[in-house]
Amino acid sequence: TMATMAAAVCHSPARLSISCSYSSSHSAPARPLRVAVVGGGPAGASAAEALASAGAQAFLLERSPAGAKPCGGAIPLCMLDEFAIPLGLVDRRVTRMRVLSPSNLAADFGRSLPPGAHIPMLRREVLDSFLRTRAADAGATLVPGLVTSLSLPTGPSDPYLVHYISSGDGPSPTRSVLEVDAVVGADGANSRVAREVGAGDYSTAIAFQERIRLPDKAMEYYDDLAEMYVGGDVSPDFYGWVFPKCDHVAVGTGTVAAKPEIKKLQSGIRARAGPKIAGGRVIKVEAHPIPEHPRPRRVVGRVALVGDAAGYVTRCSGEGIYFAAKSGRLCGQAMAKEWRLTGAVTEGGIRRGYLRRWDDEFLLTFRFLDLLQRVFYGDNAGREALVEMCADEHVQRRTFDCYLHKRMAPGEPWADLQLLWRTAGSMVRCSVLGKEVQRLRRLELLQLCNFCICD
């Protein structure tokens, strides 16, 4: 029990002993499936809820329940219904999305938003706490603690040992051990679970964000507006953002190519937003790694990775909340179903029930957005062309169909052919414009240096 675990002293880890022998027939197993879910964000909480709802014993381990990953906080509209997110959790209902090019050419998305549609904006600490509480209500056991290592099984029926240090309300940290049948790694881009099972490395970007409380008049400007800025001054391979929350705006940027210069890039997004955020007060500064692509191995033995730990953040858009929650739910359902049918959880079963379903539904989306990132984010000419494309009504309709409802919009051959022709023209025109913007920025920098020397 949890009481036994909490009573253990630091030098003598508590250990929950169970029999891990599986049923020899296909009848219902004699005991519940036991799973350790490491990480309490949307991925982990959704996995724990799915497992507990199916009758499994799910232990949801989160090192800092009061914390949250730095995040823009936008979710697709379909997530509200699919994951039963209460409307009261939504800070802002964005109906205007503005994308600004390196030369500050603006493309407004709001005119093509379907009637009644919006982009919900939430704070991660609010969403994550709600999802963890709902998992607990479904029967999951919340365990405040830092996972330090995994002891891997020697045979197919042996348990995994999850070693962790509790971070609860006790007088001192307690070293404890959980024995479980399977593990879900939902512990972010720097996943310890992934390292422990040798899931392979991947490149990560860094997201840096300031929460800025604005004067009332400035906050009214962002009432239903979110802004995205592209340009080498805000990110060499991503974008900067100003997203509205309940009583502040989240102002941030991300990059994989210039991590040491992240604060310089943050100064760039603040400068681009300029007078619109003037007079604001920084109330929180946060940074966090985010994955650039899926991890080489997402299932190893009876250990499955979900969310950021698996690499489910899209390039080009940087979206990850929905994909985290969806992957956690699919994984939890797959483990619970295999246990119910066979009395076992196996690598093959997790791959069939989780990975295959995930890849069938989302792999094409990830590859498409990766291609867009490679084409349009390489230089300012490409970014100018991207913003020019974003002003196109056909592009906006296709984008909202894909984003709001998480499905690839069906092709419209004639409109797509016209779009391809317009895109080629944009790339040619914007190559000249991009070079001119770079030249003007160099002249501006040179003038500034001359001024400083003369002064």
GUKE-282584 format. One line per field, with one value per residue (C-alpha): residue number from 0; x, y, z. Coordinates in steps of 0.05 Angstrom, whole numbers, always signed. Layout:
<torbas>
pos <- (NUM, ...)
xx <- (X, ...)
yy <- (Y, ...)
zz <- (Z, ...)
</torbas>
This chain:
<torbas>
pos <- (0, 1, 2, 3, 4, 5, 6, 7, 8, 9, 10, 11, 12, 13, 14, 15, 16, 17, 18, 19, 20, 21, 22, 23, 24, 25, 26, 27, 28, 29, 30, 31, 32, 33, 34, 35, 36, 37, 38, 39, 40, 41, 42, 43, 44, 45, 46, 47, 48, 49, 50, 51, 52, 53, 54, 55, 56, 57, 58, 59, 60, 61, 62, 63, 64, 65, 66, 67, 68, 69, 70, 71, 72, 73, 74, 75, 76, 77, 78, 79, 80, 81, 82, 83, 84, 85, 86, 87, 88, 89, 90, 91, 92, 93, 94, 95, 96, 97, 98, 99, 100, 101, 102, 103, 104, 105, 106, 107, 108, 109, 110, 111, 112, 113, 114, 115, 116, 117, 118, 119, 120, 121, 122, 123, 124, 125, 126, 127, 128, 129, 130, 131, 132, 133, 134, 135, 136, 137, 138, 139, 140, 141, 142, 143, 144, 145, 146, 147, 148, 149, 150, 151, 152, 153, 154, 155, 156, 157, 158, 159, 160, 161, 162, 163, 164, 165, 166, 167, 168, 169, 170, 171, 172, 173, 174, 175, 176, 177, 178, 179, 180, 181, 182, 183, 184, 185, 186, 187, 188, 189, 190, 191, 192, 193, 194, 195, 196, 197, 198, 199, 200, 201, 202, 203, 204, 205, 206, 207, 208, 209, 210, 211, 212, 213, 214, 215, 216, 217, 218, 219, 220, 221, 222, 223, 224, 225, 226, 227, 228, 229, 230, 231, 232, 233, 234, 235, 236, 237, 238, 239, 240, 241, 242, 243, 244, 245, 246, 247, 248, 249, 250, 251, 252, 253, 254, 255, 256, 257, 258, 259, 260, 261, 262, 263, 264, 265, 266, 267, 268, 269, 270, 271, 272, 273, 274, 275, 276, 277, 278, 279, 280, 281, 282, 283, 284, 285, 286, 287, 288, 289, 290, 291, 292, 293, 294, 295, 296, 297, 298, 299, 300, 301, 302, 303, 304, 305, 306, 307, 308, 309, 310, 311, 312, 313, 314, 315, 316, 317, 318, 319, 320, 321, 322, 323, 324, 325, 326, 327, 328, 329, 330, 331, 332, 333, 334, 335, 336, 337, 338, 339, 340, 341, 342, 343, 344, 345, 346, 347, 348, 349, 350, 351, 352, 353, 354, 355, 356, 357, 358, 359, 360, 361, 362, 363, 364, 365, 366, 367, 368, 369, 370, 371, 372, 373, 374, 375, 376, 377, 378, 379, 380, 381, 382, 383, 384, 385, 386, 387, 388, 389, 390, 391, 392, 393, 394, 395, 396, 397, 398, 399, 400, 401, 402, 403, 404, 405, 406, 407, 408, 409, 410, 411, 412, 413, 414, 415, 416, 417, 418, 419, 420, 421, 422, 423, 424, 425, 426, 427, 428, 429, 430, 431, 432, 433, 434, 435, 436, 437, 438, 439, 440, 441, 442, 443, 444, 445, 446, 447, 448, 449, 450, 451, 452, 453, 454)
xx <- (+0, +19, +22, +75, +116, +112, +136, +201, +267, +315, +368, +317, +272, +200, +182, +114, +118, +69, +65, +78, +58, +10, -52, -36, -103, -141, -190, -192, -129, -132, -107, -106, -52, -3, +30, +77, +63, +123, +105, +41, +31, -25, +8, +18, -48, -86, -50, -64, -137, -145, -112, -151, -217, -203, -192, -116, -76, -42, +11, +21, +90, +102, +163, +133, +56, +54, +98, +83, +122, +132, +82, +42, -20, -61, -101, -145, -219, -233, -194, -248, -299, -253, -221, -280, -242, -288, -298, -282, -209, -202, -170, -182, -220, -176, -213, -157, -88, -38, +28, +81, +139, +211, +190, +128, +80, +19, -28, -93, -125, -190, -228, -227, -245, -310, -370, -368, -297, -240, -172, -175, -117, -101, -48, -11, -12, -88, -97, -46, -75, -145, -123, -84, -144, -190, -141, -144, -220, -218, -177, -104, -57, -19, +52, +92, +163, +225, +241, +315, +323, +290, +311, +295, +264, +306, +246, +179, +141, +187, +168, +199, +225, +214, +260, +239, +247, +182, +169, +105, +87, +131, +186, +241, +248, +235, +267, +216, +207, +146, +140, +98, +81, +93, +118, +93, +147, +113, +171, +187, +243, +297, +261, +297, +253, +278, +350, +340, +313, +360, +306, +357, +373, +341, +354, +316, +299, +293, +230, +239, +179, +163, +95, +82, +25, +3, -34, -109, -111, -55, -89, -153, -114, -99, -169, -180, -116, -53, +9, +65, +129, +178, +248, +321, +317, +267, +288, +332, +287, +222, +179, +165, +96, +51, -7, -60, -77, -125, -89, -24, +8, +59, +117, +168, +210, +241, +302, +345, +401, +419, +406, +462, +431, +361, +360, +382, +325, +277, +299, +283, +211, +202, +228, +183, +121, +147, +95, +40, +73, +104, +92, +84, +113, +147, +115, +149, +208, +210, +249, +244, +271, +222, +235, +249, +226, +202, +251, +284, +250, +183, +168, +222, +198, +139, +159, +123, +140, +86, +82, +148, +186, +165, +179, +108, +116, +104, +156, +134, +76, +108, +43, +46, -10, -63, -13, +12, -57, -77, -15, -23, -95, -79, -22, -62, -120, -74, -40, -107, -139, -82, -81, -157, -154, -90, -69, -3, +28, +79, +122, +86, +19, +38, +65, +1, -48, -11, +44, +9, -54, -14, +27, -34, -70, -14, +51, +31, +15, +83, +119, +80, +95, +168, +171, +139, +191, +248, +221, +199, +240, +309, +318, +279, +260, +224, +191, +165, +136, +105, +68, +46, +17, -17, -58, -88, -160, -150, -90, -128, -187, -142, -101, -162, -192, -128, -114, -182, -205, -139, -149, -114, -161, -181, -146, -177, -136, -150, -144, -81, -50, -65, -35, +29, +36, +24, +75, +128, +114, +119, +186, +214, +187, +205, +276, +288, +249, +285, +353, +331, +307, +375, +411, +370, +382, +457, +455, +415, +466, +524, +491, +482, +555, +577, +533, +563, +634, +620, +586)
yy <- (+0, +73, +77, +23, +61, +126, +94, +69, +103, +133, +78, +22, +29, +8, -47, -69, -144, -176, -240, -226, -294, -289, -330, -391, -388, -333, -325, -261, -250, -264, -195, -125, -101, -56, +2, +58, +121, +168, +241, +277, +322, +312, +248, +215, +237, +212, +145, +137, +154, +105, +49, +63, +68, -2, -31, -29, -5, +57, +94, +165, +191, +266, +300, +370, +371, +446, +459, +459, +457, +525, +525, +571, +535, +531, +468, +447, +457, +382, +369, +402, +349, +290, +298, +330, +393, +441, +508, +540, +520, +561, +629, +658, +639, +664, +681, +721, +692, +739, +716, +769, +761, +786, +851, +854, +836, +810, +753, +749, +681, +702, +717, +643, +614, +574, +604, +588, +561, +587, +567, +553, +581, +550, +553, +487, +486, +491, +438, +389, +393, +380, +319, +290, +300, +266, +207, +201, +204, +145, +106, +122, +132, +198, +191, +255, +232, +234, +170, +155, +89, +26, -45, -84, -154, -215, -254, -241, -253, -214, -144, -77, -43, +32, +67, +137, +189, +213, +288, +287, +321, +276, +302, +277, +247, +173, +123, +74, +20, +0, -69, -65, -104, -46, +25, +86, +139, +207, +246, +296, +308, +290, +226, +184, +125, +129, +130, +71, +26, +51, +82, +124, +198, +253, +327, +376, +449, +498, +538, +602, +642, +702, +713, +788, +823, +881, +945, +938, +975, +932, +869, +888, +888, +814, +796, +747, +755, +711, +731, +691, +724, +692, +718, +705, +757, +716, +646, +615, +554, +565, +625, +673, +682, +727, +686, +714, +681, +700, +762, +762, +745, +690, +718, +668, +636, +569, +544, +482, +516, +572, +547, +589, +651, +640, +703, +744, +715, +729, +802, +798, +777, +831, +882, +858, +861, +930, +980, +927, +897, +962, +975, +901, +868, +800, +754, +689, +665, +593, +548, +475, +428, +402, +345, +356, +288, +220, +179, +120, +69, +85, +16, -26, -90, -72, +1, +51, +124, +177, +252, +291, +229, +195, +258, +278, +352, +376, +416, +480, +490, +465, +434, +380, +382, +345, +293, +282, +268, +226, +182, +172, +150, +103, +71, +61, +31, -16, -42, -52, -87, -137, -153, -164, -211, -250, -236, -207, -144, -155, -112, -138, -123, -51, -41, -67, -33, +34, +48, +22, +61, +124, +120, +104, +166, +218, +199, +233, +298, +298, +285, +340, +392, +370, +383, +453, +469, +450, +490, +554, +564, +560, +635, +700, +692, +627, +659, +717, +667, +628, +690, +708, +638, +645, +703, +657, +637, +566, +556, +582, +536, +475, +495, +503, +437, +402, +439, +447, +376, +338, +308, +316, +356, +321, +346, +396, +383, +447, +492, +456, +464, +538, +542, +507, +559, +617, +587, +584, +657, +675, +640, +679, +747, +735, +714, +786, +814, +770, +793, +865, +856, +825, +883, +935, +900, +899, +974, +987, +949, +986, +1054, +1034, +1014, +1080, +1119, +1082, +1096, +1170, +1177)
zz <- (+0, -5, +71, +72, +21, +58, +123, +92, +113, +63, +68, +63, +1, +8, -41, -64, -79, -126, -166, -239, -265, -322, -336, -378, -414, -450, -392, -352, -311, -237, -216, -245, -292, -256, -294, -273, -312, -306, -318, -301, -362, -413, -440, -372, -342, -403, -402, -327, -337, -394, -354, -290, -328, -356, -287, -284, -224, -251, -211, -238, -216, -223, -192, -187, -190, -181, -242, -316, -382, -416, -472, -517, -492, -557, -568, -627, -620, -626, -562, -520, -538, -549, -481, -446, -428, -389, -422, -355, -364, -428, -416, -486, -547, -604, -668, -700, -714, -745, -776, -788, -837, -829, -864, -819, -875, -837, -856, -817, -809, -775, -839, -859, -790, -795, -759, -684, -688, -646, -620, -545, -504, -436, -382, -377, -301, -303, -357, -328, -258, -284, -324, -264, -219, -269, -273, -197, -199, -248, -198, -213, -154, -156, -130, -121, -134, -178, -215, -209, -246, -274, -259, -322, -319, -337, -364, -398, -333, -286, -261, -275, -213, -213, -164, -142, -88, -60, -58, -17, +49, +92, +137, +91, +21, +19, -28, -54, -106, -147, -179, -242, -305, -353, -355, -393, -403, -406, -375, -430, -479, -428, -411, -359, -378, -450, -426, -379, -435, -490, -534, -571, -576, -616, -627, -585, -591, -533, -519, -480, -455, -412, -383, -386, -351, -394, -378, -388, -454, -483, -458, -494, -559, -548, -524, -581, -620, -623, -661, -692, -717, -766, -783, -768, -713, -672, -692, -747, -753, -717, -697, -640, -609, -569, -542, -496, -429, -373, -346, -386, -452, -464, -505, -529, -582, -599, -636, -647, -686, -638, -567, -535, -567, -541, -498, -558, -599, -542, -545, -619, -608, -555, -604, -660, -615, -593, -569, -565, -502, -477, -403, -388, -326, -330, -279, -299, -342, -364, -412, -432, -485, -538, -587, -661, -686, -660, -620, -655, -609, -578, -550, -516, -483, -439, -436, -482, -493, -504, -513, -515, -491, -556, -597, -613, -627, -697, -734, -768, -719, -654, -631, -578, -527, -567, -592, -521, -494, -554, -550, -476, -484, -542, -503, -440, -478, -516, -452, -416, -475, -485, -411, -410, -470, -455, -383, -409, -437, -492, -537, -598, -568, -551, -621, -653, -606, -597, -648, -709, -693, -678, -743, -785, -759, -751, -786, -851, -814, -780, -846, -882, -828, -828, -903, -894, -841, -887, -946, -912, -848, -878, -893, -893, -966, -949, -889, -931, -980, -922, -896, -966, -973, -905, -933, -985, -969, -996, -951, -891, -902, -910, -849, -804, -829, -809, -744, -713, -726, -730, -798, -864, -908, -973, -1035, -1084, -1147, -1186, -1125, -1103, -1172, -1170, -1101, -1125, -1181, -1132, -1084, -1138, -1154, -1080, -1073, -1132, -1109, -1036, -1053, -1076, -1016, -967, -992, -987, -916, -897, -931, -894, -828, -840, -856, -793, -752, -786, -771, -699, -693, -724, -677, -617, -642, -654, -587)
</torbas>
